[in-house]
Amino acid sequence: MLITALIALQRTQTGVDTRHVPAIDVPALYDGKTPQQVLDFYNESIGRIDALPGVTETAVAMIAPWRDADNYGVGM
């Protein structure tokens, strides 16, 4: 039931034009870093991206559903 609900949510038209939403993979280098250092890396990255002209929102996620769904076995 949960999986069915998640698939339905991914197929829902939200009205957001995702063609104007860049999704960039920026893996943190964990080698020799503490969890706090990795968190600091992402927080600083968000701050720098937010400061760019025209940027209204920044988020961090493990996947971008509109882009990565097929890679996780969820057809859209």
Legacy VTK file of the C-alpha trace (Angstrom):
# vtk DataFile Version 3.0
C-alpha trace
ASCII
DATASET POLYDATA
POINTS 76 float
0.000 0.000 0.000
2.821 2.435 0.854
4.671 1.716 -2.402
1.470 2.178 -4.401
0.869 5.525 -2.696
4.443 6.684 -3.383
4.182 5.727 -7.052
0.881 7.599 -7.316
2.478 10.668 -5.737
5.325 10.590 -8.257
2.853 10.473 -11.134
0.811 13.387 -9.787
0.993 16.574 -11.818
2.058 19.271 -9.341
1.985 22.263 -11.641
5.710 22.804 -11.093
7.595 23.131 -14.368
10.574 20.903 -13.565
12.284 21.899 -16.797
13.467 24.975 -14.877
14.676 23.034 -11.846
18.292 21.973 -12.188
19.268 18.838 -10.312
22.987 18.443 -9.756
24.799 15.493 -8.191
27.387 16.816 -5.748
28.715 13.955 -3.675
30.600 14.981 -0.568
33.978 13.384 -0.110
33.502 11.295 3.024
37.076 9.991 3.130
38.544 11.234 6.399
35.634 13.608 7.083
33.470 13.621 10.170
29.680 13.606 9.776
29.678 17.250 10.940
32.192 18.214 8.230
30.009 16.587 5.561
26.956 18.429 6.915
28.927 21.690 6.921
29.890 21.073 3.278
26.253 20.765 2.227
25.164 23.739 4.346
27.861 25.947 2.831
26.934 24.728 -0.663
23.280 25.624 -0.069
24.272 29.081 1.163
26.405 29.731 -1.899
23.724 28.514 -4.302
21.041 30.579 -2.533
23.219 33.671 -3.034
23.238 33.276 -6.838
21.078 35.724 -8.817
17.699 34.265 -9.762
17.805 31.418 -7.251
14.652 31.323 -5.143
14.935 27.945 -3.388
17.641 25.360 -2.790
17.191 21.837 -1.457
19.257 18.735 -0.812
17.897 15.263 -1.481
19.038 11.743 -2.202
17.119 11.587 -5.508
15.259 13.985 -7.777
11.980 12.097 -8.425
11.302 13.662 -11.841
14.809 12.752 -12.983
15.824 9.641 -11.053
12.562 7.673 -10.852
13.500 5.228 -13.603
16.817 4.502 -11.883
14.917 3.333 -8.803
12.329 1.188 -10.566
9.549 3.739 -10.445
8.217 4.543 -13.904
6.752 7.963 -14.436
LINES 1 77
76 0 1 2 3 4 5 6 7 8 9 10 11 12 13 14 15 16 17 18 19 20 21 22 23 24 25 26 27 28 29 30 31 32 33 34 35 36 37 38 39 40 41 42 43 44 45 46 47 48 49 50 51 52 53 54 55 56 57 58 59 60 61 62 63 64 65 66 67 68 69 70 71 72 73 74 75
